[in-house]
C-alpha cells in the first residue's frame, strides 16, 4: 500500500488519487473509532493505521488535496479523547511536516485556512506546548499576513505570550530573501561563479 502511495503526486490521475483516498479513509475511521471492533485494538493495527495516515498525508501534500486533510482533521477531533498512539496535538505536528515536506509548499497554510476550528481545538488542549506551537507556526511562514495574524491571536488567546512565535511566523532566511527567492539566490551564485 505505502509503496504505491509514494508515486502519488500532482501529475497522478484523478482515479489514482481517489483510489489512494479510498484506501486511506478506512484506516482513519478505524483509528478514530472507539471502542474498536474486537480484534482491531492491538498495537500492530494502530501502528498500521498511523503509518498509513502519515504516508497518506505526504501523498495528499504532493497532490494538493488539503480538503481531504481537513476532513481527516474533523474525524480526529471527534475521536481525540480516545486516540491511541499520537494524540491530537501530535497529529497537527505530523500534518504540518507531512503536507509540506521539509521545504514549505503552502499546503499547511491551506489546511489552516480550510479548518481553523481544528487549530482552535489544538490550542484548547493542555498538550499543545510552546515549543511545538513555534515549530508548527514555521509551517505558516509563507502564508499571507491575515492567516499568520489569526494563528498568532489564537495562540496568544489560549496560551499567552510564546517566545519565538512571532519570529517563526515572520522569519526570513539568512540571505534576507523570502523563502521563494530561489531565482535571486541563483543569480548570486551565478555571479560568484562568473568572478571565479
Buried (B, 14 or more C-beta within 10 A) or exposed (E): EEEEBEEBEEEBEEEBBEBBBEBBBEBBEBBBBEEBEEEEBEEEBBEBBBBBBBBBBBBBBBBBBBEBBBBBBEBBBEBBEEBBBBBBBBBBBBBBBBBBEEEBBBBBBBBBBBBBEBBEBBBEBEEBEBEBBBBBBBBBBBBEEEBBEBBBEBBBEBBEEBEBBBEBBEEEEEEEBEEEBEEEEEEEEEEEEEEE
